[in-house]
Amino acid sequence: MDNRELIKIIDSLCELPKETEWLEFKHNFHSPEEIGERLSALANSAKLWHKSFGYLIYGIKDNDGGFLAVYFPYFFDSDTIVSGKSVND
């Protein structure tokens, strides 16, 4: 999947009137355990709703689909975790 395809998917998800059982928007990073729990729940819900994917998208407002700055304390670079970075750095 290239960036254009990914942007198209995100744009279409942002046009939905609200979050769904298989789609969640988040502002900032949560604990790795919480992310794992959410991804598992979204994947299960996607299966129940006959969707190919569940989505957990960071940097999107819940109420209007607008974009937000995001802070993730961990970035993954190959096999290395780099702590304390922002996507805007």
Beta strands, then each sheet from edge to edge (+ up, - down):
strand 1: 23-26
strand 2: 55-58
strand 3: 71-77
strand 4: 80-86
sheet 1: 1+ 2+
sheet 2: 3+ 4-
end
